[in-house]
Amino acid sequence: MDVKALATEFVANCNSGRELHGLETLYADHAVSVEAYPNPQTGTAVTEGRDGIRGKHAWWAATFETHSMKATGPYMHGDDRFAVVFHATATEKASGQQSEMNEVAIYTVDDGKIVREEFFYTM
């Protein structure tokens, strides 16, 4: 699959609630996820491997009730990267605080699979 087709499928999965399907089919086993800031619990911003990224998705689902999530893009860059802009409204389950979140994500593709994702956002 070429990068444009992969990126388009990725965004379609995000917008149809099939993020986990995309994780299983579009990511390399050794993919790396890099957050903008270290996680206070782990002390690192880097998560390694598809299993680790799957864990990040599980954490989000356990921590937040998502009311809306929209992915726009993909925005292509060369023959190995693309960006997606995410807009979400969610409520933190523990506090009941609702917030709107916006972030930019850059994805790097190698050999037809996502090998790196990097997130840019404000705290």
Z-matrix of the N, CA and C atoms (Angstrom, degrees):
N
C 1 1.445
C 2 1.530 1 108.47
N 3 1.332 2 116.51 1 132.14
C 4 1.465 3 118.29 2 178.47
C 5 1.531 4 110.10 3 -76.91
N 6 1.315 5 116.35 4 166.98
C 7 1.462 6 121.57 5 -172.53
C 8 1.527 7 111.45 6 -63.33
N 9 1.316 8 118.21 7 -41.50
C 10 1.476 9 120.94 8 -179.71
C 11 1.522 10 110.88 9 -62.52
N 12 1.326 11 117.83 10 -43.81
C 13 1.463 12 121.15 11 178.80
C 14 1.529 13 110.68 12 -65.42
N 15 1.324 14 117.25 13 -42.39
C 16 1.456 15 121.49 14 178.27
C 17 1.529 16 109.93 15 -61.51
N 18 1.327 17 116.63 16 -46.89
C 19 1.463 18 121.64 17 -178.61
C 20 1.530 19 110.95 18 -62.26
N 21 1.312 20 116.91 19 -41.99
C 22 1.462 21 121.35 20 179.34
C 23 1.522 22 110.43 21 -64.67
N 24 1.317 23 117.18 22 -42.53
C 25 1.464 24 121.02 23 177.31
C 26 1.530 25 110.69 24 -64.94
N 27 1.333 26 116.53 25 -39.41
C 28 1.459 27 121.08 26 178.62
C 29 1.529 28 110.46 27 -57.79
N 30 1.330 29 117.17 28 -50.61
C 31 1.466 30 121.35 29 -179.13
C 32 1.529 31 110.27 30 -63.05
N 33 1.322 32 117.42 31 -41.28
C 34 1.471 33 120.69 32 178.35
C 35 1.528 34 110.67 33 -60.77
N 36 1.329 35 117.47 34 -42.43
C 37 1.473 36 120.62 35 177.28
C 38 1.520 37 110.75 36 -61.11
N 39 1.335 38 117.11 37 -44.43
C 40 1.466 39 120.70 38 -179.84
C 41 1.521 40 111.50 39 -60.85
N 42 1.319 41 116.76 40 -41.30
C 43 1.459 42 120.59 41 -175.53
C 44 1.524 43 113.65 42 -80.88
N 45 1.325 44 117.09 43 -9.64
C 46 1.464 45 119.97 44 178.15
C 47 1.531 46 112.17 45 -110.37
N 48 1.337 47 116.62 46 11.82
C 49 1.456 48 120.01 47 178.85
C 50 1.513 49 114.35 48 75.39
N 51 1.335 50 116.72 49 19.84
C 52 1.468 51 120.73 50 -177.43
C 53 1.533 52 111.50 51 -111.60
N 54 1.339 53 115.91 52 39.25
C 55 1.466 54 119.91 53 -179.33
C 56 1.525 55 111.66 54 -58.31
N 57 1.327 56 117.18 55 -41.06
C 58 1.468 57 119.83 56 -178.04
C 59 1.525 58 111.39 57 -67.89
N 60 1.315 59 116.96 58 -33.51
C 61 1.469 60 119.76 59 174.43
C 62 1.522 61 109.32 60 -62.76
N 63 1.331 62 116.30 61 -44.50
C 64 1.457 63 120.21 62 177.60
C 65 1.516 64 111.84 63 -61.44
N 66 1.322 65 116.90 64 -39.96
C 67 1.460 66 120.53 65 177.95
C 68 1.529 67 110.39 66 -60.48
N 69 1.306 68 117.35 67 -41.94
C 70 1.470 69 120.99 68 -178.17
C 71 1.527 70 113.18 69 -72.37
N 72 1.332 71 117.05 70 -32.05
C 73 1.462 72 119.45 71 -172.90
C 74 1.522 73 115.00 72 -103.87
N 75 1.336 74 117.91 73 -23.32
C 76 1.463 75 120.21 74 -173.11
C 77 1.519 76 114.10 75 -109.23
N 78 1.333 77 118.45 76 -12.07
C 79 1.465 78 122.65 77 -177.83
C 80 1.525 79 110.89 78 -100.54
N 81 1.328 80 115.26 79 144.59
C 82 1.460 81 121.45 80 171.13
C 83 1.530 82 108.52 81 -73.34
N 84 1.319 83 116.82 82 152.21
C 85 1.466 84 121.31 83 177.88
C 86 1.524 85 111.36 84 -56.26
N 87 1.323 86 116.81 85 -35.14
C 88 1.462 87 122.46 86 -175.13
C 89 1.535 88 113.18 87 -96.48
N 90 1.314 89 118.01 88 18.74
C 91 1.464 90 121.71 89 -178.36
C 92 1.527 91 110.86 90 -58.55
N 93 1.331 92 115.37 91 152.57
C 94 1.456 93 123.00 92 -179.70
C 95 1.530 94 108.22 93 -122.14
N 96 1.337 95 116.00 94 137.72
C 97 1.454 96 122.20 95 176.93
C 98 1.519 97 108.45 96 -116.68
N 99 1.353 98 116.50 97 130.55
C 100 1.461 99 120.89 98 -177.08
C 101 1.526 100 108.68 99 -124.28
N 102 1.334 101 115.63 100 117.82
C 103 1.459 102 121.79 101 177.03
C 104 1.526 103 109.72 102 -84.78
N 105 1.317 104 116.44 103 165.09
C 106 1.459 105 121.23 104 179.84
C 107 1.526 106 111.69 105 -70.79
N 108 1.326 107 116.67 106 -27.94
C 109 1.464 108 122.04 107 -177.19
C 110 1.522 109 109.05 108 -137.65
N 111 1.325 110 117.71 109 150.81
C 112 1.469 111 119.79 110 177.51
C 113 1.528 112 111.76 111 -62.62
N 114 1.307 113 115.68 112 145.25
C 115 1.451 114 122.52 113 174.52
C 116 1.529 115 107.67 114 -72.42
N 117 1.341 116 118.87 115 126.49
C 118 1.461 117 120.39 116 -178.34
C 119 1.537 118 113.06 117 -59.30
N 120 1.321 119 117.40 118 -29.24
C 121 1.465 120 120.82 119 -178.67
C 122 1.524 121 112.11 120 -76.63
N 123 1.337 122 117.01 121 -36.69
C 124 1.469 123 119.77 122 -176.30
C 125 1.522 124 112.65 123 -102.16
N 126 1.335 125 116.97 124 -20.31
C 127 1.447 126 120.68 125 -178.93
C 128 1.518 127 114.32 126 77.59
N 129 1.315 128 117.28 127 6.99
C 130 1.460 129 120.77 128 -179.84
C 131 1.531 130 110.67 129 -132.44
N 132 1.310 131 115.46 130 153.26
C 133 1.464 132 120.96 131 175.91
C 134 1.523 133 111.55 132 -95.86
N 135 1.336 134 116.65 133 -6.01
C 136 1.464 135 121.49 134 -172.96
C 137 1.526 136 110.73 135 -105.54
N 138 1.323 137 115.23 136 131.07
C 139 1.462 138 122.30 137 173.14
C 140 1.517 139 107.05 138 -118.78
N 141 1.315 140 116.63 139 129.76
C 142 1.460 141 120.86 140 -176.56
C 143 1.522 142 111.37 141 -109.18
N 144 1.330 143 114.75 142 139.86
C 145 1.455 144 122.01 143 174.04
C 146 1.516 145 113.77 144 85.49
N 147 1.320 146 114.19 145 153.17
C 148 1.464 147 120.18 146 179.88
C 149 1.530 148 110.57 147 -62.82
N 150 1.337 149 118.01 148 -36.05
C 151 1.466 150 120.23 149 177.55
C 152 1.519 151 110.80 150 -62.52
N 153 1.330 152 117.62 151 -41.29
C 154 1.461 153 120.96 152 177.75
C 155 1.517 154 111.57 153 -63.69
N 156 1.313 155 116.61 154 -42.39
C 157 1.469 156 120.69 155 178.95
C 158 1.528 157 109.82 156 -66.21
N 159 1.312 158 117.00 157 -38.32
C 160 1.464 159 120.81 158 175.18
C 161 1.542 160 109.42 159 -58.37
N 162 1.338 161 116.19 160 -39.59
C 163 1.464 162 121.05 161 177.43
C 164 1.519 163 112.49 162 -63.03
N 165 1.334 164 117.24 163 -36.61
C 166 1.466 165 120.40 164 176.61
C 167 1.525 166 110.48 165 -63.05
N 168 1.329 167 117.16 166 -40.76
C 169 1.463 168 120.91 167 177.74
C 170 1.530 169 110.26 168 -63.41
N 171 1.331 170 117.03 169 -41.45
C 172 1.471 171 121.23 170 179.15
C 173 1.524 172 110.47 171 -64.04
N 174 1.351 173 116.91 172 -41.02
C 175 1.456 174 120.72 173 177.68
C 176 1.524 175 110.45 174 -60.35
N 177 1.335 176 117.06 175 -45.89
C 178 1.468 177 120.77 176 -179.62
C 179 1.529 178 109.85 177 -59.02
N 180 1.321 179 117.30 178 -47.86
C 181 1.470 180 121.18 179 -178.01
C 182 1.524 181 111.51 180 -63.02
N 183 1.326 182 117.75 181 -33.99
C 184 1.460 183 121.65 182 179.82
C 185 1.530 184 111.73 183 -77.72
N 186 1.324 185 117.73 184 -25.16
C 187 1.458 186 122.41 185 -172.39
C 188 1.528 187 113.13 186 -97.77
N 189 1.335 188 116.98 187 -31.58
C 190 1.462 189 121.35 188 -174.11
C 191 1.517 190 112.08 189 -126.62
N 192 1.315 191 115.00 190 145.86
C 193 1.455 192 121.61 191 165.95
C 194 1.521 193 105.92 192 -98.07
N 195 1.310 194 116.98 193 115.59
C 196 1.459 195 121.36 194 -177.33
C 197 1.522 196 109.35 195 -88.50
N 198 1.320 197 116.58 196 123.15
C 199 1.462 198 121.91 197 179.19
C 200 1.528 199 110.96 198 -92.04
N 201 1.318 200 115.82 199 -37.39
C 202 1.464 201 120.03 200 177.01
C 203 1.529 202 108.63 201 -151.34
N 204 1.317 203 114.72 202 147.22
C 205 1.474 204 120.89 203 177.19
C 206 1.522 205 106.38 204 -148.29
N 207 1.307 206 115.86 205 123.59
C 208 1.469 207 120.87 206 179.10
C 209 1.508 208 108.89 207 -131.02
N 210 1.316 209 115.24 208 131.07
C 211 1.468 210 122.00 209 174.75
C 212 1.518 211 107.51 210 -107.52
N 213 1.338 212 117.24 211 130.18
C 214 1.457 213 120.92 212 174.83
C 215 1.516 214 108.68 213 -115.19
N 216 1.300 215 114.49 214 146.93
C 217 1.458 216 121.60 215 -175.84
C 218 1.512 217 108.42 216 123.96
N 219 1.277 218 117.18 217 -162.09
C 220 1.456 219 128.31 218 11.40
C 221 1.531 220 111.99 219 -82.90
N 222 1.317 221 114.03 220 153.62
C 223 1.455 222 122.29 221 174.85
C 224 1.525 223 106.31 222 -109.90
N 225 1.308 224 115.82 223 112.01
C 226 1.467 225 121.51 224 -171.61
C 227 1.534 226 111.05 225 -81.46
N 228 1.335 227 114.34 226 148.48
C 229 1.461 228 121.91 227 176.74
C 230 1.526 229 107.43 228 -142.87
N 231 1.318 230 115.81 229 104.93
C 232 1.460 231 119.75 230 -179.66
C 233 1.521 232 111.69 231 65.35
N 234 1.309 233 115.56 232 -154.88
C 235 1.465 234 119.42 233 -176.20
C 236 1.523 235 112.79 234 -107.10
N 237 1.352 236 117.12 235 12.54
C 238 1.463 237 117.34 236 -179.68
C 239 1.530 238 114.28 237 -142.13
N 240 1.346 239 118.47 238 6.65
C 241 1.462 240 119.16 239 -179.58
C 242 1.524 241 111.12 240 -141.52
N 243 1.335 242 113.98 241 155.15
C 244 1.462 243 120.48 242 172.53
C 245 1.528 244 108.54 243 -151.24
N 246 1.326 245 115.30 244 159.15
C 247 1.459 246 121.92 245 178.63
C 248 1.521 247 109.24 246 -119.42
N 249 1.327 248 114.35 247 152.81
C 250 1.457 249 122.57 248 174.91
C 251 1.524 250 106.58 249 -136.09
N 252 1.334 251 116.20 250 140.03
C 253 1.457 252 121.15 251 174.58
C 254 1.530 253 107.09 252 -105.64
N 255 1.330 254 115.65 253 127.69
C 256 1.460 255 122.01 254 179.59
C 257 1.521 256 110.05 255 -108.15
N 258 1.329 257 115.96 256 137.23
C 259 1.459 258 123.93 257 174.48
C 260 1.525 259 106.05 258 -125.91
N 261 1.335 260 117.44 259 124.77
C 262 1.460 261 120.38 260 -178.06
C 263 1.520 262 110.24 261 -138.89
N 264 1.310 263 114.17 262 150.49
C 265 1.450 264 122.24 263 168.13
C 266 1.516 265 106.21 264 -121.83
N 267 1.327 266 116.02 265 125.70
C 268 1.462 267 119.95 266 -176.44
C 269 1.515 268 109.95 267 -146.50
N 270 1.333 269 114.49 268 157.22
C 271 1.456 270 121.68 269 175.46
C 272 1.514 271 108.56 270 -115.24
N 273 1.335 272 115.59 271 127.66
C 274 1.455 273 119.67 272 174.65
C 275 1.531 274 107.30 273 -70.68
N 276 1.313 275 116.27 274 123.19
C 277 1.459 276 120.77 275 -173.63
C 278 1.524 277 112.54 276 -62.41
N 279 1.320 278 118.25 277 -39.63
C 280 1.466 279 121.38 278 -175.82
C 281 1.520 280 112.66 279 -67.55
N 282 1.332 281 116.92 280 -40.48
C 283 1.469 282 120.05 281 -174.72
C 284 1.521 283 113.46 282 -101.04
N 285 1.326 284 116.58 283 -20.35
C 286 1.462 285 120.24 284 -174.84
C 287 1.514 286 113.44 285 78.10
N 288 1.354 287 116.43 286 5.89
C 289 1.465 288 120.75 287 -178.42
C 290 1.526 289 110.14 288 -79.47
N 291 1.326 290 115.21 289 125.02
C 292 1.466 291 121.08 290 177.71
C 293 1.520 292 109.15 291 -95.23
N 294 1.315 293 116.20 292 142.38
C 295 1.460 294 119.83 293 178.26
C 296 1.519 295 110.29 294 -147.66
N 297 1.331 296 113.48 295 158.66
C 298 1.459 297 121.25 296 172.35
C 299 1.516 298 106.99 297 -102.11
N 300 1.309 299 115.73 298 136.79
C 301 1.455 300 121.39 299 -177.41
C 302 1.517 301 109.38 300 -126.86
N 303 1.329 302 115.00 301 140.49
C 304 1.455 303 121.45 302 175.22
C 305 1.518 304 107.23 303 -132.34
N 306 1.318 305 116.03 304 137.38
C 307 1.456 306 119.21 305 176.29
C 308 1.511 307 110.09 306 -151.56
N 309 1.320 308 113.61 307 154.86
C 310 1.460 309 121.94 308 174.64
C 311 1.513 310 106.74 309 -108.84
N 312 1.308 311 116.11 310 135.90
C 313 1.458 312 120.63 311 177.33
C 314 1.525 313 108.95 312 -124.05
N 315 1.327 314 115.42 313 135.32
C 316 1.463 315 122.59 314 177.32
C 317 1.524 316 106.96 315 -110.66
N 318 1.313 317 116.47 316 129.68
C 319 1.466 318 122.89 317 -178.60
C 320 1.521 319 109.39 318 -116.38
N 321 1.322 320 115.83 319 134.80
C 322 1.461 321 122.54 320 175.70
C 323 1.519 322 108.09 321 -109.65
N 324 1.322 323 115.90 322 134.53
C 325 1.460 324 122.39 323 -176.40
C 326 1.528 325 109.43 324 -117.82
N 327 1.320 326 115.91 325 136.98
C 328 1.458 327 122.30 326 175.38
C 329 1.523 328 107.92 327 -140.41
N 330 1.295 329 116.60 328 132.95
C 331 1.467 330 122.31 329 177.87
C 332 1.532 331 112.00 330 53.75
N 333 1.344 332 116.03 331 38.84
C 334 1.460 333 121.17 332 174.43
C 335 1.510 334 115.98 333 78.64
N 336 1.342 335 118.14 334 11.90
C 337 1.469 336 121.35 335 179.88
C 338 1.533 337 109.84 336 -136.10
N 339 1.321 338 116.27 337 151.51
C 340 1.454 339 121.09 338 174.14
C 341 1.522 340 107.96 339 -71.82
N 342 1.345 341 116.17 340 125.75
C 343 1.461 342 120.65 341 -179.70
C 344 1.528 343 112.22 342 -112.89
N 345 1.338 344 116.95 343 -13.52
C 346 1.465 345 120.04 344 -178.89
C 347 1.517 346 108.88 345 -155.28
N 348 1.332 347 115.40 346 137.70
C 349 1.454 348 121.99 347 172.05
C 350 1.520 349 107.10 348 -129.94
N 351 1.353 350 115.22 349 138.74
C 352 1.452 351 121.36 350 -179.73
C 353 1.518 352 108.43 351 -131.73
N 354 1.332 353 115.99 352 132.01
C 355 1.455 354 121.26 353 -175.71
C 356 1.520 355 110.94 354 -110.59
N 357 1.346 356 115.33 355 137.44
C 358 1.462 357 123.25 356 -179.82
C 359 1.529 358 107.12 357 -123.37
N 360 1.341 359 116.72 358 123.87
C 361 1.455 360 120.85 359 -179.69
C 362 1.525 361 108.90 360 -162.57
N 363 1.326 362 115.54 361 169.64
C 364 1.466 363 120.39 362 174.95
C 365 1.513 364 107.86 363 -101.16
N 366 1.306 365 115.16 364 154.83
C 367 1.469 366 120.90 365 178.29
C 368 1.511 367 109.08 366 -98.91
